[in-house]
Amino acid sequence: MHPEDLNSIWFCEDCQSSFFFNSDAEDHKEKTGHKKMRKFSAVSGGTIQK
């Protein structure tokens, strides 16, 4: 598990899927070709990075 997994949620802007683990988000990008991921803070709900 990556340390960020406990504090972040990844959201795919291409298909509106969300992921609680960075590895799942990376797998999704690889399998689907979707590249528009947005990372949110699980605590504040604010965007961390696009």
ModelCIF file with pLDDT and N, C-alpha, C, O atoms, coordinates in Angstrom:
data_MODEL
#
_entry.id   MODEL 
#
_entity.id                         1 
_entity.type                       polymer 
_entity.pdbx_number_of_molecules   1 
#
_entity_poly.entity_id                      1 
_entity_poly.type                           'polypeptide(L)' 
_entity_poly.nstd_linkage                   no 
_entity_poly.nstd_monomer                   no 
_entity_poly.pdbx_seq_one_letter_code       MHPEDLNSIWFCEDCQSSFFFNSDAEDHKEKTGHKKMRKFSAVSGGTIQK 
_entity_poly.pdbx_seq_one_letter_code_can   MHPEDLNSIWFCEDCQSSFFFNSDAEDHKEKTGHKKMRKFSAVSGGTIQK 
_entity_poly.pdbx_strand_id                 A 
#
loop_
_entity_poly_seq.entity_id 
_entity_poly_seq.num 
_entity_poly_seq.mon_id 
_entity_poly_seq.hetero 
1 1  MET n 
1 2  HIS n 
1 3  PRO n 
1 4  GLU n 
1 5  ASP n 
1 6  LEU n 
1 7  ASN n 
1 8  SER n 
1 9  ILE n 
1 10 TRP n 
1 11 PHE n 
1 12 CYS n 
1 13 GLU n 
1 14 ASP n 
1 15 CYS n 
1 16 GLN n 
1 17 SER n 
1 18 SER n 
1 19 PHE n 
1 20 PHE n 
1 21 PHE n 
1 22 ASN n 
1 23 SER n 
1 24 ASP n 
1 25 ALA n 
1 26 GLU n 
1 27 ASP n 
1 28 HIS n 
1 29 LYS n 
1 30 GLU n 
1 31 LYS n 
1 32 THR n 
1 33 GLY n 
1 34 HIS n 
1 35 LYS n 
1 36 LYS n 
1 37 MET n 
1 38 ARG n 
1 39 LYS n 
1 40 PHE n 
1 41 SER n 
1 42 ALA n 
1 43 VAL n 
1 44 SER n 
1 45 GLY n 
1 46 GLY n 
1 47 THR n 
1 48 ILE n 
1 49 GLN n 
1 50 LYS n 
#
_struct_asym.id          A 
_struct_asym.entity_id   1 
#
loop_
_ma_qa_metric.id 
_ma_qa_metric.mode 
_ma_qa_metric.name 
_ma_qa_metric.software_group_id 
_ma_qa_metric.type 
1 global pLDDT . pLDDT 
2 local  pLDDT . pLDDT 
#
_ma_qa_metric_global.metric_id      1 
_ma_qa_metric_global.metric_value   87.38 
_ma_qa_metric_global.model_id       1 
_ma_qa_metric_global.ordinal_id     1 
#
loop_
_ma_qa_metric_local.label_asym_id 
_ma_qa_metric_local.label_comp_id 
_ma_qa_metric_local.label_seq_id 
_ma_qa_metric_local.metric_id 
_ma_qa_metric_local.metric_value 
_ma_qa_metric_local.model_id 
_ma_qa_metric_local.ordinal_id 
A MET 1  2 65.00 1 1  
A HIS 2  2 65.00 1 2  
A PRO 3  2 67.00 1 3  
A GLU 4  2 63.00 1 4  
A ASP 5  2 69.00 1 5  
A LEU 6  2 79.00 1 6  
A ASN 7  2 87.00 1 7  
A SER 8  2 90.00 1 8  
A ILE 9  2 92.00 1 9  
A TRP 10 2 93.00 1 10 
A PHE 11 2 95.00 1 11 
A CYS 12 2 97.00 1 12 
A GLU 13 2 96.00 1 13 
A ASP 14 2 97.00 1 14 
A CYS 15 2 97.00 1 15 
A GLN 16 2 96.00 1 16 
A SER 17 2 97.00 1 17 
A SER 18 2 95.00 1 18 
A PHE 19 2 94.00 1 19 
A PHE 20 2 89.00 1 20 
A PHE 21 2 89.00 1 21 
A ASN 22 2 89.00 1 22 
A SER 23 2 90.00 1 23 
A ASP 24 2 93.00 1 24 
A ALA 25 2 94.00 1 25 
A GLU 26 2 94.00 1 26 
A ASP 27 2 97.00 1 27 
A HIS 28 2 98.00 1 28 
A LYS 29 2 97.00 1 29 
A GLU 30 2 97.00 1 30 
A LYS 31 2 97.00 1 31 
A THR 32 2 97.00 1 32 
A GLY 33 2 96.00 1 33 
A HIS 34 2 96.00 1 34 
A LYS 35 2 93.00 1 35 
A LYS 36 2 94.00 1 36 
A MET 37 2 94.00 1 37 
A ARG 38 2 93.00 1 38 
A LYS 39 2 91.00 1 39 
A PHE 40 2 91.00 1 40 
A SER 41 2 89.00 1 41 
A ALA 42 2 83.00 1 42 
A VAL 43 2 81.00 1 43 
A SER 44 2 80.00 1 44 
A GLY 45 2 74.00 1 45 
A GLY 46 2 78.00 1 46 
A THR 47 2 79.00 1 47 
A ILE 48 2 79.00 1 48 
A GLN 49 2 66.00 1 49 
A LYS 50 2 57.00 1 50 
#
loop_
_atom_site.group_PDB 
_atom_site.id 
_atom_site.type_symbol 
_atom_site.label_atom_id 
_atom_site.label_alt_id 
_atom_site.label_comp_id 
_atom_site.label_asym_id 
_atom_site.label_entity_id 
_atom_site.label_seq_id 
_atom_site.pdbx_PDB_ins_code 
_atom_site.Cartn_x 
_atom_site.Cartn_y 
_atom_site.Cartn_z 
_atom_site.occupancy 
_atom_site.B_iso_or_equiv 
_atom_site.pdbx_formal_charge 
_atom_site.auth_seq_id 
_atom_site.auth_comp_id 
_atom_site.auth_asym_id 
_atom_site.auth_atom_id 
_atom_site.pdbx_PDB_model_num 
ATOM 1   N N  . MET A 1 1  ? 0.847   -1.179 0.000   1.00 65.00 ? 1  MET A N  1 
ATOM 2   C CA . MET A 1 1  ? 0.000   0.000  0.000   1.00 65.00 ? 1  MET A CA 1 
ATOM 3   C C  . MET A 1 1  ? 0.889   1.238  0.000   1.00 65.00 ? 1  MET A C  1 
ATOM 4   O O  . MET A 1 1  ? 1.903   1.297  0.696   1.00 65.00 ? 1  MET A O  1 
ATOM 5   N N  . HIS A 1 2  ? 0.498   2.191  -0.772  1.00 65.00 ? 2  HIS A N  1 
ATOM 6   C CA . HIS A 1 2  ? 1.203   3.467  -0.855  1.00 65.00 ? 2  HIS A CA 1 
ATOM 7   C C  . HIS A 1 2  ? 0.710   4.359  0.293   1.00 65.00 ? 2  HIS A C  1 
ATOM 8   O O  . HIS A 1 2  ? -0.482  4.338  0.598   1.00 65.00 ? 2  HIS A O  1 
ATOM 9   N N  . PRO A 1 3  ? 1.584   5.140  0.939   1.00 67.00 ? 3  PRO A N  1 
ATOM 10  C CA . PRO A 1 3  ? 1.172   5.989  2.058   1.00 67.00 ? 3  PRO A CA 1 
ATOM 11  C C  . PRO A 1 3  ? 0.046   6.966  1.722   1.00 67.00 ? 3  PRO A C  1 
ATOM 12  O O  . PRO A 1 3  ? -0.757  7.300  2.592   1.00 67.00 ? 3  PRO A O  1 
ATOM 13  N N  . GLU A 1 4  ? -0.022  7.425  0.477   1.00 63.00 ? 4  GLU A N  1 
ATOM 14  C CA . GLU A 1 4  ? -1.078  8.359  0.078   1.00 63.00 ? 4  GLU A CA 1 
ATOM 15  C C  . GLU A 1 4  ? -2.460  7.706  0.051   1.00 63.00 ? 4  GLU A C  1 
ATOM 16  O O  . GLU A 1 4  ? -3.474  8.403  0.098   1.00 63.00 ? 4  GLU A O  1 
ATOM 17  N N  . ASP A 1 5  ? -2.507  6.379  -0.025  1.00 69.00 ? 5  ASP A N  1 
ATOM 18  C CA . ASP A 1 5  ? -3.782  5.678  -0.145  1.00 69.00 ? 5  ASP A CA 1 
ATOM 19  C C  . ASP A 1 5  ? -4.723  5.970  1.019   1.00 69.00 ? 5  ASP A C  1 
ATOM 20  O O  . ASP A 1 5  ? -5.941  5.912  0.850   1.00 69.00 ? 5  ASP A O  1 
ATOM 21  N N  . LEU A 1 6  ? -4.194  6.276  2.174   1.00 79.00 ? 6  LEU A N  1 
ATOM 22  C CA . LEU A 1 6  ? -5.034  6.516  3.338   1.00 79.00 ? 6  LEU A CA 1 
ATOM 23  C C  . LEU A 1 6  ? -5.643  7.912  3.354   1.00 79.00 ? 6  LEU A C  1 
ATOM 24  O O  . LEU A 1 6  ? -6.583  8.171  4.105   1.00 79.00 ? 6  LEU A O  1 
ATOM 25  N N  . ASN A 1 7  ? -5.111  8.813  2.527   1.00 87.00 ? 7  ASN A N  1 
ATOM 26  C CA . ASN A 1 7  ? -5.555  10.202 2.550   1.00 87.00 ? 7  ASN A CA 1 
ATOM 27  C C  . ASN A 1 7  ? -6.128  10.707 1.239   1.00 87.00 ? 7  ASN A C  1 
ATOM 28  O O  . ASN A 1 7  ? -6.525  11.869 1.149   1.00 87.00 ? 7  ASN A O  1 
ATOM 29  N N  . SER A 1 8  ? -6.181  9.856  0.215   1.00 90.00 ? 8  SER A N  1 
ATOM 30  C CA . SER A 1 8  ? -6.543  10.332 -1.117  1.00 90.00 ? 8  SER A CA 1 
ATOM 31  C C  . SER A 1 8  ? -7.591  9.460  -1.792  1.00 90.00 ? 8  SER A C  1 
ATOM 32  O O  . SER A 1 8  ? -7.735  8.273  -1.497  1.00 90.00 ? 8  SER A O  1 
ATOM 33  N N  . ILE A 1 9  ? -8.319  10.091 -2.708  1.00 92.00 ? 9  ILE A N  1 
ATOM 34  C CA . ILE A 1 9  ? -9.271  9.411  -3.580  1.00 92.00 ? 9  ILE A CA 1 
ATOM 35  C C  . ILE A 1 9  ? -8.963  9.883  -5.000  1.00 92.00 ? 9  ILE A C  1 
ATOM 36  O O  . ILE A 1 9  ? -8.810  11.081 -5.240  1.00 92.00 ? 9  ILE A O  1 
ATOM 37  N N  . TRP A 1 10 ? -8.875  8.952  -5.928  1.00 93.00 ? 10 TRP A N  1 
ATOM 38  C CA . TRP A 1 10 ? -8.610  9.276  -7.320  1.00 93.00 ? 10 TRP A CA 1 
ATOM 39  C C  . TRP A 1 10 ? -9.912  9.175  -8.100  1.00 93.00 ? 10 TRP A C  1 
ATOM 40  O O  . TRP A 1 10 ? -10.687 8.240  -7.899  1.00 93.00 ? 10 TRP A O  1 
ATOM 41  N N  . PHE A 1 11 ? -10.156 10.133 -8.986  1.00 95.00 ? 11 PHE A N  1 
ATOM 42  C CA . PHE A 1 11 ? -11.382 10.210 -9.773  1.00 95.00 ? 11 PHE A CA 1 
ATOM 43  C C  . PHE A 1 11 ? -11.023 10.306 -11.249 1.00 95.00 ? 11 PHE A C  1 
ATOM 44  O O  . PHE A 1 11 ? -10.279 11.196 -11.660 1.00 95.00 ? 11 PHE A O  1 
ATOM 45  N N  . CYS A 1 12 ? -11.556 9.382  -12.042 1.00 97.00 ? 12 CYS A N  1 
ATOM 46  C CA . CYS A 1 12 ? -11.314 9.388  -13.481 1.00 97.00 ? 12 CYS A CA 1 
ATOM 47  C C  . CYS A 1 12 ? -12.325 10.328 -14.140 1.00 97.00 ? 12 CYS A C  1 
ATOM 48  O O  . CYS A 1 12 ? -13.533 10.099 -14.083 1.00 97.00 ? 12 CYS A O  1 
ATOM 49  N N  . GLU A 1 13 ? -11.821 11.363 -14.750 1.00 96.00 ? 13 GLU A N  1 
ATOM 50  C CA . GLU A 1 13 ? -12.693 12.330 -15.418 1.00 96.00 ? 13 GLU A CA 1 
ATOM 51  C C  . GLU A 1 13 ? -13.228 11.792 -16.742 1.00 96.00 ? 13 GLU A C  1 
ATOM 52  O O  . GLU A 1 13 ? -14.201 12.325 -17.276 1.00 96.00 ? 13 GLU A O  1 
ATOM 53  N N  . ASP A 1 14 ? -12.607 10.750 -17.273 1.00 97.00 ? 14 ASP A N  1 
ATOM 54  C CA . ASP A 1 14 ? -13.060 10.177 -18.538 1.00 97.00 ? 14 ASP A CA 1 
ATOM 55  C C  . ASP A 1 14 ? -14.332 9.342  -18.364 1.00 97.00 ? 14 ASP A C  1 
ATOM 56  O O  . ASP A 1 14 ? -15.214 9.376  -19.222 1.00 97.00 ? 14 ASP A O  1 
ATOM 57  N N  . CYS A 1 15 ? -14.433 8.587  -17.251 1.00 97.00 ? 15 CYS A N  1 
ATOM 58  C CA . CYS A 1 15 ? -15.600 7.702  -17.074 1.00 97.00 ? 15 CYS A CA 1 
ATOM 59  C C  . CYS A 1 15 ? -16.276 7.855  -15.711 1.00 97.00 ? 15 CYS A C  1 
ATOM 60  O O  . CYS A 1 15 ? -17.188 7.094  -15.391 1.00 97.00 ? 15 CYS A O  1 
ATOM 61  N N  . GLN A 1 16 ? -15.848 8.816  -14.911 1.00 96.00 ? 16 GLN A N  1 
ATOM 62  C CA . GLN A 1 16 ? -16.419 9.116  -13.604 1.00 96.00 ? 16 GLN A CA 1 
ATOM 63  C C  . GLN A 1 16 ? -16.289 7.968  -12.594 1.00 96.00 ? 16 GLN A C  1 
ATOM 64  O O  . GLN A 1 16 ? -17.131 7.830  -11.707 1.00 96.00 ? 16 GLN A O  1 
ATOM 65  N N  . SER A 1 17 ? -15.259 7.159  -12.720 1.00 97.00 ? 17 SER A N  1 
ATOM 66  C CA . SER A 1 17 ? -14.982 6.104  -11.739 1.00 97.00 ? 17 SER A CA 1 
ATOM 67  C C  . SER A 1 17 ? -14.103 6.689  -10.640 1.00 97.00 ? 17 SER A C  1 
ATOM 68  O O  . SER A 1 17 ? -13.325 7.611  -10.884 1.00 97.00 ? 17 SER A O  1 
ATOM 69  N N  . SER A 1 18 ? -14.230 6.153  -9.435  1.00 95.00 ? 18 SER A N  1 
ATOM 70  C CA . SER A 1 18 ? -13.375 6.602  -8.336  1.00 95.00 ? 18 SER A CA 1 
ATOM 71  C C  . SER A 1 18 ? -12.632 5.414  -7.747  1.00 95.00 ? 18 SER A C  1 
ATOM 72  O O  . SER A 1 18 ? -13.091 4.273  -7.798  1.00 95.00 ? 18 SER A O  1 
ATOM 73  N N  . PHE A 1 19 ? -11.466 5.723  -7.185  1.00 94.00 ? 19 PHE A N  1 
ATOM 74  C CA . PHE A 1 19 ? -10.578 4.686  -6.665  1.00 94.00 ? 19 PHE A CA 1 
ATOM 75  C C  . PHE A 1 19 ? -10.002 5.126  -5.331  1.00 94.00 ? 19 PHE A C  1 
ATOM 76  O O  . PHE A 1 19 ? -9.638  6.289  -5.157  1.00 94.00 ? 19 PHE A O  1 
ATOM 77  N N  . PHE A 1 20 ? -9.922  4.195  -4.390  1.00 89.00 ? 20 PHE A N  1 
ATOM 78  C CA . PHE A 1 20 ? -9.391  4.495  -3.072  1.00 89.00 ? 20 PHE A CA 1 
ATOM 79  C C  . PHE A 1 20 ? -7.922  4.124  -2.948  1.00 89.00 ? 20 PHE A C  1 
ATOM 80  O O  . PHE A 1 20 ? -7.277  4.473  -1.959  1.00 89.00 ? 20 PHE A O  1 
ATOM 81  N N  . PHE A 1 21 ? -7.386  3.421  -3.937  1.00 89.00 ? 21 PHE A N  1 
ATOM 82  C CA . PHE A 1 21 ? -5.990  3.016  -3.913  1.00 89.00 ? 21 PHE A CA 1 
ATOM 83  C C  . PHE A 1 21 ? -5.301  3.481  -5.184  1.00 89.00 ? 21 PHE A C  1 
ATOM 84  O O  . PHE A 1 21 ? -5.836  3.331  -6.282  1.00 89.00 ? 21 PHE A O  1 
ATOM 85  N N  . ASN A 1 22 ? -4.110  4.047  -5.029  1.00 89.00 ? 22 ASN A N  1 
ATOM 86  C CA . ASN A 1 22 ? -3.341  4.526  -6.165  1.00 89.00 ? 22 ASN A CA 1 
ATOM 87  C C  . ASN A 1 22 ? -3.104  3.407  -7.175  1.00 89.00 ? 22 ASN A C  1 
ATOM 88  O O  . ASN A 1 22 ? -3.170  3.639  -8.382  1.00 89.00 ? 22 ASN A O  1 
ATOM 89  N N  . SER A 1 23 ? -2.832  2.205  -6.696  1.00 90.00 ? 23 SER A N  1 
ATOM 90  C CA . SER A 1 23 ? -2.573  1.088  -7.607  1.00 90.00 ? 23 SER A CA 1 
ATOM 91  C C  . SER A 1 23 ? -3.798  0.780  -8.467  1.00 90.00 ? 23 SER A C  1 
ATOM 92  O O  . SER A 1 23 ? -3.651  0.434  -9.640  1.00 90.00 ? 23 SER A O  1 
ATOM 93  N N  . ASP A 1 24 ? -4.994  0.898  -7.909  1.00 93.00 ? 24 ASP A N  1 
ATOM 94  C CA . ASP A 1 24 ? -6.212  0.679  -8.694  1.00 93.00 ? 24 ASP A CA 1 
ATOM 95  C C  . ASP A 1 24 ? -6.383  1.758  -9.763  1.00 93.00 ? 24 ASP A C  1 
ATOM 96  O O  . ASP A 1 24 ? -6.790  1.468  -10.888 1.00 93.00 ? 24 ASP A O  1 
ATOM 97  N N  . ALA A 1 25 ? -6.071  2.994  -9.407  1.00 94.00 ? 25 ALA A N  1 
ATOM 98  C CA . ALA A 1 25 ? -6.160  4.091  -10.379 1.00 94.00 ? 25 ALA A CA 1 
ATOM 99  C C  . ALA A 1 25 ? -5.147  3.887  -11.505 1.00 94.00 ? 25 ALA A C  1 
ATOM 100 O O  . ALA A 1 25 ? -5.460  4.119  -12.673 1.00 94.00 ? 25 ALA A O  1 
ATOM 101 N N  . GLU A 1 26 ? -3.939  3.455  -11.158 1.00 94.00 ? 26 GLU A N  1 
ATOM 102 C CA . GLU A 1 26 ? -2.911  3.205  -12.167 1.00 94.00 ? 26 GLU A CA 1 
ATOM 103 C C  . GLU A 1 26 ? -3.306  2.031  -13.064 1.00 94.00 ? 26 GLU A C  1 
ATOM 104 O O  . GLU A 1 26 ? -3.099  2.085  -14.277 1.00 94.00 ? 26 GLU A O  1 
ATOM 105 N N  . ASP A 1 27 ? -3.871  0.974  -12.484 1.00 97.00 ? 27 ASP A N  1 
ATOM 106 C CA . ASP A 1 27 ? -4.353  -0.168 -13.277 1.00 97.00 ? 27 ASP A CA 1 
ATOM 107 C C  . ASP A 1 27 ? -5.447  0.271  -14.243 1.00 97.00 ? 27 ASP A C  1 
ATOM 108 O O  . ASP A 1 27 ? -5.466  -0.145 -15.402 1.00 97.00 ? 27 ASP A O  1 
ATOM 109 N N  . HIS A 1 28 ? -6.356  1.111  -13.761 1.00 98.00 ? 28 HIS A N  1 
ATOM 110 C CA . HIS A 1 28 ? -7.444  1.613  -14.592 1.00 98.00 ? 28 HIS A CA 1 
ATOM 111 C C  . HIS A 1 28 ? -6.891  2.394  -15.780 1.00 98.00 ? 28 HIS A C  1 
ATOM 112 O O  . HIS A 1 28 ? -7.346  2.214  -16.910 1.00 98.00 ? 28 HIS A O  1 
ATOM 113 N N  . LYS A 1 29 ? -5.914  3.259  -15.528 1.00 97.00 ? 29 LYS A N  1 
ATOM 114 C CA . LYS A 1 29 ? -5.310  4.036  -16.616 1.00 97.00 ? 29 LYS A CA 1 
ATOM 115 C C  . LYS A 1 29 ? -4.675  3.115  -17.649 1.00 97.00 ? 29 LYS A C  1 
ATOM 116 O O  . LYS A 1 29 ? -4.809  3.335  -18.852 1.00 97.00 ? 29 LYS A O  1 
ATOM 117 N N  . GLU A 1 30 ? -3.991  2.093  -17.178 1.00 97.00 ? 30 GLU A N  1 
ATOM 118 C CA . GLU A 1 30 ? -3.318  1.163  -18.086 1.00 97.00 ? 30 GLU A CA 1 
ATOM 119 C C  . GLU A 1 30 ? -4.305  0.347  -18.912 1.00 97.00 ? 30 GLU A C  1 
ATOM 120 O O  . GLU A 1 30 ? -4.106  0.154  -20.112 1.00 97.00 ? 30 GLU A O  1 
ATOM 121 N N  . LYS A 1 31 ? -5.365  -0.130 -18.272 1.00 97.00 ? 31 LYS A N  1 
ATOM 122 C CA . LYS A 1 31 ? -6.338  -0.999 -18.956 1.00 97.00 ? 31 LYS A CA 1 
ATOM 123 C C  . LYS A 1 31 ? -7.244  -0.233 -19.915 1.00 97.00 ? 31 LYS A C  1 
ATOM 124 O O  . LYS A 1 31 ? -7.607  -0.748 -20.972 1.00 97.00 ? 31 LYS A O  1 
ATOM 125 N N  . THR A 1 32 ? -7.610  0.993  -19.548 1.00 97.00 ? 32 THR A N  1 
ATOM 126 C CA . THR A 1 32 ? -8.591  1.733  -20.340 1.00 97.00 ? 32 THR A CA 1 
ATOM 127 C C  . THR A 1 32 ? -7.990  2.801  -21.237 1.00 97.00 ? 32 THR A C  1 
ATOM 128 O O  . THR A 1 32 ? -8.619  3.232  -22.203 1.00 97.00 ? 32 THR A O  1 
ATOM 129 N N  . GLY A 1 33 ? -6.768  3.231  -20.918 1.00 96.00 ? 33 GLY A N  1 
ATOM 130 C CA . GLY A 1 33 ? -6.180  4.334  -21.657 1.00 96.00 ? 33 GLY A CA 1 
ATOM 131 C C  . GLY A 1 33 ? -6.654  5.693  -21.171 1.00 96.00 ? 33 GLY A C  1 
ATOM 132 O O  . GLY A 1 33 ? -6.284  6.720  -21.741 1.00 96.00 ? 33 GLY A O  1 
ATOM 133 N N  . HIS A 1 34 ? -7.470  5.709  -20.124 1.00 96.00 ? 34 HIS A N  1 
ATOM 134 C CA . HIS A 1 34 ? -7.938  6.974  -19.557 1.00 96.00 ? 34 HIS A CA 1 
ATOM 135 C C  . HIS A 1 34 ? -6.776  7.630  -18.827 1.00 96.00 ? 34 HIS A C  1 
ATOM 136 O O  . HIS A 1 34 ? -6.091  6.985  -18.033 1.00 96.00 ? 34 HIS A O  1 
ATOM 137 N N  . LYS A 1 35 ? -6.559  8.885  -19.090 1.00 93.00 ? 35 LYS A N  1 
ATOM 138 C CA . LYS A 1 35 ? -5.422  9.591  -18.496 1.00 93.00 ? 35 LYS A CA 1 
ATOM 139 C C  . LYS A 1 35 ? -5.839  10.758 -17.602 1.00 93.00 ? 35 LYS A C  1 
ATOM 140 O O  . LYS A 1 35 ? -5.010  11.292 -16.865 1.00 93.00 ? 35 LYS A O  1 
ATOM 141 N N  . LYS A 1 36 ? -7.095  11.159 -17.653 1.00 94.00 ? 36 LYS A N  1 
ATOM 142 C CA . LYS A 1 36 ? -7.544  12.331 -16.899 1.00 94.00 ? 36 LYS A CA 1 
ATOM 143 C C  . LYS A 1 36 ? -7.974  11.923 -15.490 1.00 94.00 ? 36 LYS A C  1 
ATOM 144 O O  . LYS A 1 36 ? -9.157  11.711 -15.222 1.00 94.00 ? 36 LYS A O  1 
ATOM 145 N N  . MET A 1 37 ? -6.999  11.818 -14.606 1.00 94.00 ? 37 MET A N  1 
ATOM 146 C CA . MET A 1 37 ? -7.272  11.474 -13.214 1.00 94.00 ? 37 MET A CA 1 
ATOM 147 C C  . MET A 1 37 ? -7.126  12.722 -12.359 1.00 94.00 ? 37 MET A C  1 
ATOM 148 O O  . MET A 1 37 ? -6.222  13.531 -12.569 1.00 94.00 ? 37 MET A O  1 
ATOM 149 N N  . ARG A 1 38 ? -8.014  12.869 -11.407 1.00 93.00 ? 38 ARG A N  1 
ATOM 150 C CA . ARG A 1 38 ? -7.934  13.964 -10.453 1.00 93.00 ? 38 ARG A CA 1 
ATOM 151 C C  . ARG A 1 38 ? -7.827  13.347 -9.061  1.00 93.00 ? 38 ARG A C  1 
ATOM 152 O O  . ARG A 1 38 ? -8.562  12.420 -8.721  1.00 93.00 ? 38 ARG A O  1 
ATOM 153 N N  . LYS A 1 39 ? -6.924  13.863 -8.285  1.00 91.00 ? 39 LYS A N  1 
ATOM 154 C CA . LYS A 1 39 ? -6.682  13.336 -6.945  1.00 91.00 ? 39 LYS A CA 1 
ATOM 155 C C  . LYS A 1 39 ? -7.287  14.292 -5.924  1.00 91.00 ? 39 LYS A C  1 
ATOM 156 O O  . LYS A 1 39 ? -7.038  15.497 -5.959  1.00 91.00 ? 39 LYS A O  1 
ATOM 157 N N  . PHE A 1 40 ? -8.088  13.737 -5.012  1.00 91.00 ? 40 PHE A N  1 
ATOM 158 C CA . PHE A 1 40 ? -8.753  14.522 -3.985  1.00 91.00 ? 40 PHE A CA 1 
ATOM 159 C C  . PHE A 1 40 ? -8.283  14.101 -2.604  1.00 91.00 ? 40 PHE A C  1 
ATOM 160 O O  . PHE A 1 40 ? -7.899  12.951 -2.389  1.00 91.00 ? 40 PHE A O  1 
ATOM 161 N N  . SER A 1 41 ? -8.316  15.026 -1.690  1.00 89.00 ? 41 SER A N  1 
ATOM 162 C CA . SER A 1 41 ? -8.036  14.725 -0.289  1.00 89.00 ? 41 SER A CA 1 
ATOM 163 C C  . SER A 1 41 ? -9.260  14.036 0.304   1.00 89.00 ? 41 SER A C  1 
ATOM 164 O O  . SER A 1 41 ? -10.375 14.544 0.183   1.00 89.00 ? 41 SER A O  1 
ATOM 165 N N  . ALA A 1 42 ? -9.064  12.893 0.938   1.00 83.00 ? 42 ALA A N  1 
ATOM 166 C CA . ALA A 1 42 ? -10.173 12.185 1.585   1.00 83.00 ? 42 ALA A CA 1 
ATOM 167 C C  . ALA A 1 42 ? -10.624 12.919 2.843   1.00 83.00 ? 42 ALA A C  1 
ATOM 168 O O  . ALA A 1 42 ? -11.737 12.700 3.322   1.00 83.00 ? 42 ALA A O  1 
ATOM 169 N N  . VAL A 1 43 ? -9.780  13.778 3.375   1.00 81.00 ? 43 VAL A N  1 
ATOM 170 C CA . VAL A 1 43 ? -10.101 14.511 4.595   1.00 81.00 ? 43 VAL A CA 1 
ATOM 171 C C  . VAL A 1 43 ? -10.897 15.784 4.281   1.00 81.00 ? 43 VAL A C  1 
ATOM 172 O O  . VAL A 1 43 ? -11.973 16.000 4.839   1.00 81.00 ? 43 VAL A O  1 
ATOM 173 N N  . SER A 1 44 ? -10.368 16.619 3.392   1.00 80.00 ? 44 SER A N  1 
ATOM 174 C CA . SER A 1 44 ? -11.006 17.900 3.119   1.00 80.00 ? 44 SER A CA 1 
ATOM 175 C C  . SER A 1 44 ? -11.934 17.883 1.911   1.00 80.00 ? 44 SER A C  1 
ATOM 176 O O  . SER A 1 44 ? -12.831 18.718 1.794   1.00 80.00 ? 44 SER A O  1 
ATOM 177 N N  . GLY A 1 45 ? -11.710 16.912 1.003   1.00 74.00 ? 45 GLY A N  1 
ATOM 178 C CA . GLY A 1 45 ? -12.495 16.846 -0.226  1.00 74.00 ? 45 GLY A CA 1 
ATOM 179 C C  . GLY A 1 45 ? -11.961 17.754 -1.316  1.00 74.00 ? 45 GLY A C  1 
ATOM 180 O O  . GLY A 1 45 ? -12.487 17.763 -2.429  1.00 74.00 ? 45 GLY A O  1 
ATOM 181 N N  . GLY A 1 46 ? -10.925 18.516 -1.011  1.00 78.00 ? 46 GLY A N  1 
ATOM 182 C CA . GLY A 1 46 ? -10.340 19.433 -1.993  1.00 78.00 ? 46 GLY A CA 1 
ATOM 183 C C  . GLY A 1 46 ? -9.436  18.703 -2.979  1.00 78.00 ? 46 GLY A C  1 
ATOM 184 O O  . GLY A 1 46 ? -8.898  17.636 -2.684  1.00 78.00 ? 46 GLY A O  1 
ATOM 185 N N  . THR A 1 47 ? -9.282  19.299 -4.149  1.00 79.00 ? 47 THR A N  1 
ATOM 186 C CA . THR A 1 47 ? -8.403  18.747 -5.164  1.00 79.00 ? 47 THR A CA 1 
ATOM 187 C C  . THR A 1 47 ? -6.964  18.863 -4.721  1.00 79.00 ? 47 THR A C  1 
ATOM 188 O O  . THR A 1 47 ? -6.533  19.921 -4.263  1.00 79.00 ? 47 THR A O  1 
ATOM 189 N N  . ILE A 1 48 ? -6.213  17.775 -4.857  1.00 79.00 ? 48 ILE A N  1 
ATOM 190 C CA . ILE A 1 48 ? -4.792  17.784 -4.547  1.00 79.00 ? 48 ILE A CA 1 
ATOM 191 C C  . ILE A 1 48 ? -3.997  18.005 -5.818  1.00 79.00 ? 48 ILE A C  1 
ATOM 192 O O  . ILE A 1 48 ? -3.061  18.806 -5.833  1.00 79.00 ? 48 ILE A O  1 
ATOM 193 N N  . GLN A 1 49 ? -4.360  17.298 -6.898  1.00 66.00 ? 49 GLN A N  1 
ATOM 194 C CA . GLN A 1 49 ? -3.672  17.487 -8.166  1.00 66.00 ? 49 GLN A CA 1 
ATOM 195 C C  . GLN A 1 49 ? -4.548  16.990 -9.297  1.00 66.00 ? 49 GLN A C  1 
ATOM 196 O O  . GLN A 1 49 ? -5.411  16.134 -9.102  1.00 66.00 ? 49 GLN A O  1 
ATOM 197 N N  . LYS A 1 50 ? -4.318  17.536 -10.485 1.00 57.00 ? 50 LYS A N  1 
ATOM 198 C CA . LYS A 1 50 ? -5.022  17.099 -11.684 1.00 57.00 ? 50 LYS A CA 1 
ATOM 199 C C  . LYS A 1 50 ? -4.150  16.154 -12.446 1.00 57.00 ? 50 LYS A C  1 
ATOM 200 O O  . LYS A 1 50 ? -4.550  15.659 -13.500 1.00 57.00 ? 50 LYS A O  1 
#
